[in-house]
Amino acid sequence: MLPAVTDWLKSGSYFSYKNFHIFVKQARAPEKPPVLLIHGFPTASFDFAPVWQTLAKNCNLFTVDMLGFGFSDKPADHHYSIIEQADILLAYLTDQKISAFHILAHDYGVSVAQEMLARHQEKTAAVLSVSFLNGGLYPEFHKPLLVQKLMLTPLGPLLAKFFTKKKLRASFDAIFGDQKASEAELEAFWNLIEYNNGRRIVPKLLHYMVERRKFRERWVGAMESTQVPLQMINGPLDPISGSHLAQAFAERNPKAHIELLPGVGHYPQVEAPDLVCEHYLHFLHSR
């Protein structure tokens, strides 16, 4: 693995959830606002490495490699679920004695954040604010790549075997904005996918696209009716959840704060980390 990825692993620890080992990383500062970073598909919490140091100076910071991702366990015969991922994150925060928290979520993680908002309404979680990076908040506006659609078919396991770093490069070039992922960044993404033979479960993880349709009423309803402060920091050049998603979100969530980052695609925290930190911290501290 790249030294930066190895350092990320060494600087974290593990939390036990049922029979699973879940990688966690934190920068404890109890006097500062508690912030949970929720990563996307198909990578892991290392996606937040470019913003970690700045956020750690201003927040009581927590992040997790969700089950099936990064350095966490990747059981081959497991049914992966957004609902369970939310269970895991809440169990970890409870273990850390965090009773209320802010969320900064990306991609797959935005669905987990929506589930958290639903639980906030049910009074089984206490969410203080949510900031969404690019992600499929509305299934009808989500435009997955062709390879993602194919991975959800019976061909998925076969396609996963032939999924290579070169194919990852092609996919990421299509979703990044003006500044493409560097070779080091791409290698890091690939390290996280490959760790513990993770490539074999990629089709199973993609079940979240099915869940977004199944739980649309619960997740979209909670987001649109919540009194929790919302923000979107969006890379508009993202073909999956860029300007078209931001426009729909703004129309349906008129009280939300919207920040568009020119020239940026699907990974704002990687492509424009300074801008993401600036906009997010302004939103957080204005709360």
Secondary structure, DSSP 8 states (H G I E B T S, - for coil): --HHHHHHHHT-EEEEETTEEEEEEEE--TTS-EEEEE--SSS-GGGGHHHHHHHHTTSEEEEE--TTSTTS---TT----HHHHHHHHHHHHHHTT--SEEEEE-THHHHHHHHHHHHHHTTSS-EEEEEE-S--SSGGG----HHHHHHTSTTHHHHHHT--HHHHHHHHHHHS-SS---HHHHHHHHHHHHGGGGGGGHHHHTTHHHHHHHTHHHHHHHHHH--S-EEEEE-TT-TTTSHHHHHHHHHH-TTSEEEE-TT--S-HHHHSHHHHHHHHHHHHHH-
